[in-house]
Every structure is written in C-alpha cells, then in structure tokens.
Amino acid sequence: MSRAAKLTFGITSALTIGTITYVHFDQRWAQEALRQGPINDMERVKQHREDKQRRFDAMNDDEKAEFLRKEKVRKELLAEHDMQLKLKEQYEKVQPLSKS
C-alpha cells in the first residue's frame, strides 16, 4: 500500500472509531438523563408543595381565606373541565366528529 493509502485508511479508521465511541457514550448519557427525569420531577413537585405550604403558613387570616377561596374555584373549574371531557367522549360515541 502506498503512504497516501495508509494515511487515508488510518484517518478514516480513527474517525470511524471516534464516531462509534461518541454515539455509544451519547446514548448512555441520554439514557441516564431519561432515568433522572422522573426523579427530578418528583423532587421539583415536592419542593413546590413545600414552598406553597410555607407561603400559606406565612399568610394572615384574610390572605388565607382568599387563597382558600381561589383554590376552591380552581378545583370547581377542574371538575367542570373533567365533566366536559366526559360529555365530549359520550357525544363522540353517539355522533363521531369528522377530522377536517
């Protein structure tokens, strides 16, 4: 083999090995990030609840009453939204919607 052929072969081999190694480790890093996602989400939700409780504990009585009223309204709206989704499902069973 000529010197140029050996050099070309060596460079392409090194680039191929480098690419395969990078992809392998990139997949591992992505997989690890996916595993950590739910754990981080649980920690974030827990922290959010603790912060919300701390803010609630720091409120005076009027602020607490207003906060509880807003929470009640929010829960009522969510319940109504769920009811509307169930009604939509029932109506779609009777008369399916066209995709246009």
Secondary structure, DSSP 8 states (H G I E B T S, - for coil): --HHHHHHHHHHHHHHHHHHHHHHHHHHHHHHHHHHHHHHHHHHHHHHHHHHHHHHHHS-HHHHHHHHHHHHHHHHHHHHHHHHHHHHHHHHHHS-----
